[in-house]
Amino acid sequence: MVRLFEVRDFVAEEWPHVLIWDLFVGRAIWLDSLERDVGFTWASLLLTNGIGPPGLLLYVTICLLSGRGGSRPLYHV
């Protein structure tokens, strides 16, 4: 990892990943899990902050398997 941070292009690619993906997608997972009352969210957040997209995929899978997934209506009739 130390050698990778010496490469200028790696640093330029890694910071947007950390700032955008980890923070915003992690926050979206957290807020959505509170709204849908989904448990076991910590694993998705850990994977999202560590690797990225597999964490989001895990969260979607957890939502679907727990029966709390799918789209929400924009309004209730």
C-alpha positions as CSV (number, residue, x, y, z in Angstrom):
1,M,0.0,0.0,0.0
2,V,2.8,2.4,0.8
3,R,4.3,1.8,-2.7
4,L,0.9,2.4,-4.3
5,F,0.6,5.8,-2.6
6,E,3.9,6.8,-4.1
7,V,2.3,6.5,-7.5
8,R,0.7,9.8,-8.4
9,D,-2.1,8.3,-10.5
10,F,-3.1,5.9,-7.8
11,V,-3.6,8.7,-5.3
12,A,-5.6,10.7,-7.8
13,E,-7.9,7.7,-8.3
14,E,-8.1,6.6,-4.6
15,W,-9.2,9.8,-3.0
16,P,-12.4,10.2,-5.1
17,H,-13.2,6.6,-4.4
18,V,-12.8,7.1,-0.6
19,L,-14.6,10.4,-0.5
20,I,-17.4,9.7,-2.9
21,W,-18.1,6.0,-2.7
22,D,-17.3,5.2,0.9
23,L,-19.0,8.3,2.4
24,F,-22.0,8.8,0.2
25,V,-22.9,5.2,-0.6
26,G,-22.2,4.1,3.0
27,R,-24.5,6.9,4.3
28,A,-27.2,5.9,1.8
29,I,-27.0,2.3,3.0
30,W,-27.2,3.4,6.6
31,L,-30.2,5.8,6.1
32,D,-32.0,3.2,4.0
33,S,-31.5,0.5,6.5
34,L,-33.0,2.7,9.2
35,E,-36.0,3.5,7.0
36,R,-36.6,-0.2,6.1
37,D,-35.6,-1.5,9.5
38,V,-33.0,-3.9,8.0
39,G,-30.7,-5.7,10.4
40,F,-27.2,-6.9,9.8
41,T,-26.2,-3.6,8.1
42,W,-22.8,-3.5,9.7
43,A,-21.5,-6.2,7.3
44,S,-22.6,-4.2,4.3
45,L,-21.0,-1.0,5.6
46,L,-17.8,-2.7,6.4
47,L,-17.6,-4.3,3.0
48,T,-18.6,-1.0,1.3
49,N,-15.9,1.0,3.1
50,G,-13.3,-1.8,2.5
51,I,-13.9,-2.8,-1.1
52,G,-16.8,-0.7,-2.4
53,P,-19.5,-2.2,-4.8
54,P,-19.6,-5.7,-3.2
55,G,-20.9,-4.0,0.0
56,L,-23.8,-2.4,-1.9
57,L,-24.5,-5.7,-3.5
58,L,-24.5,-7.4,-0.1
59,Y,-26.9,-4.8,1.2
60,V,-29.3,-5.2,-1.7
61,T,-29.2,-9.0,-1.2
62,I,-29.9,-8.7,2.5
63,C,-32.9,-6.5,1.8
64,L,-34.3,-8.9,-0.8
65,L,-33.8,-12.0,1.3
66,S,-35.3,-10.4,4.4
67,G,-38.4,-9.3,2.5
68,R,-37.7,-5.6,3.0
69,G,-36.3,-5.0,-0.4
70,G,-37.9,-3.7,-3.6
71,S,-38.9,-0.3,-4.5
72,R,-41.0,2.0,-2.3
73,P,-44.0,3.8,-3.7
74,L,-43.6,7.6,-4.0
75,Y,-47.0,8.2,-2.4
76,H,-49.5,6.2,-0.5
77,V,-53.1,6.0,-1.7
